[in-house]
């Protein structure tokens, strides 16, 4: 059986990836959670309405 380990990024590594343009566009929404990088869903109209309340 093979064990696969997931790469856990540090905040410094995450910031460096952003500086290097790893996330492609400035508007790409990604988040670092416990060392893993996740794509975030774009804000839609329902989300925008909730922010104004």
N, C-alpha and C positions, 0 to 999 in steps of 0.2 A: 504494500500500500504506500502511496506517495502522499506526503504532507505538503500542502501549499500554504505559504505564509503571505499575508497581505501586507503591502508596503504601507506603513503609517507615516504620514508627512508631519513635519514640525511646522509651526507657524512661520519660521524663517524660510523653510523650503517652499511653503505655500506662497508667501509674499514674493519670493524670487521667481517662481513660476509665472506669477502675474506680471512681474516686471519684464520677463522674457517674451511675453505675449502667448504663453502656452494656452490660455483660455480663448484664443482666437480674436474675439471682439471685446471691446471695452464694456459692452452691455451684456455680455454673457453673465448669467447669474449662477454662481457656484458658491458653495459653502464648505468650510472645513469642519467636520464633526468627528471628534475622537480620532483624528489622524487620517480620516478618509475624506475624499473630495466628492461632493454630491452636486449634481445639476439641480438647480431650483426652478420651479415653475414660474413662468412669467406672470407678472401682476395683470389681472384682468379687471374688467369693470366691477364685478362684485367685490373684489378686494379693495379697489380704490374707494368704493362707496363706504366700506367699513372703516377705512382710515379717516374719513371726514367726520365720523360721529364722535 
